Amino acid sequence: MSAAPNPPSPFSPLRIGPVTLRNRLIKSATNEGMTPGGVPSRMLVQLHERIAAGGAAMTTVAYCAVSADGRTFVDQAQLTRATVAPLRALTDAVHRHGAAACAQITHGGCFTFLPELSTRRPLSASGGFNKVGLMSGRFFKQAMTERDMDVYAQQFAQAARLAREAGFDAVEIHMGHGYLLSQFLSPLYNHRRDAYGGSPEERARFPRQVLRAVLDAVGRHMAVLCKIGVTEGVKGGGTADDAATIARLLEADGAHMLVLSGGMNVESVWQLFGSPMPAEARANVSNPIVRCAMSLQKLTEPTFDGFREMYFLEHSRKVREAVRMPLAYLGGVRSLANVELAMREGFDAVAMARALVFDPGFVGQLRSQAERAAARSDQAVQVEQAATQSGCTSCNRCVVMMYTPGGTSCALQPPNDAELNRIAAA
């Protein structure tokens, strides 16, 4: 796709379905480790309030499971009647600063480490050997039936209704990173020979059913986003061409925006972050399951020659060329120059994670930089943009900080208040 002739300012409003965002910079979902026993903590509220106060247009609460079986760990949020009130405390705090709040709704499928499930085997797109089960003792998974799919689609719809009741402005249906809907989209996981397997169009049939159920439930009142992978980053996995096909189908079904990500939790976790997980980070993880998983992943991790900014751009361009709907670029955004490049490439929004974990006020800093640049010469602007970027080093230690008492934080900053993370929000 050629560069947009008149790209929008990243600080101009953006309409997504029935919701208008104050700018185009979004905090993407990052597992926070701030829902002990599945209940949102005061630390979780504080995290998202800081991001809202720092200027982001919308902040996304990660991994709100649509059912008890949909969690990957016990201490993971679930959208239930009991969590509506603490989540309302979070959305109220975000709204006080003029930002929107988004709930990421998802189901783990066979990617689960729960001690108990309601089924004998975890459900997934296909049955057979469960690679993830090597770490949890569940060596086999079970293929979902059409009846299962109908039930799960309604679980997503009910979770979206509860998210609306909790004050969220948007929901993001997670269709990436190796969770249940991704297991249907992925040729690595989906080996079905019925109408739900085969071509990208057939593999997308159940995720599309979920999208339509959520749109029917809340689409007139909330923005409904889908997070998809533009590459799985592993041989035999989903490609950018697959993602372009899937994007066209989701656009036809009425999704309000797609958030473009990549990588898989088991096969290619490094692809998610564009950089490796450090050995010392693995050694410091107290959770033995996670430590084992990270060690296994390290065996197949490629060699990195430094961190590459905008590392999903080439793949995401193919999706941009395939659809006209709003798209949020994600992956390696560290500076105003990166954000403006995404706008020139035709993306409507930019989603960031690690840069906002490092500094929740980063969006406000970018806005101030843009305002200063508007009054200066082109040469001076270029010098300033080259010298100014996030202090995040992409070391990925924030990823494993999720398992510490205070939850996710930047290893270069003071840790979160562990006591605040033990108190339920209300």
Secondary structure, DSSP 4 states (H G I P E B T S, - for coil): -PPPSSPPPTTS-EEETTEEESSSEEEPP------GGG--BHHHHHHHHHHHHTT-SEEEEEEEESSSTT-SSSSS-B-SHHHHHHHHHHHHHHHTTT-EEEEEEE--TT----S--SSSS-EESS-EE-GGGGGTT--EEEEPPHHHHHHHHHHHHHHHHHHHHTT-SEEEEE--BTSHHHHHH-TTT----STTSSSHHHHTHHHHHHHHHHHHHHTTTSEEEEEEES---STTS--HHHHHHHHHHHHHHT-SEEEEE--BTTTBHHHHHTSPPPHHHHHT---HHHHHHHHHHHHHPPP-SS--TTTTHHHHHHHHHH--S-EEEES---SHHHHHHHHHTT-SEEEESHHHHH-TTHHHHHHHHHHHHHTS-HHHHHHHHHH---S-----HHHHGGGSTT-S--TTSPPP-TTGGGSBP-
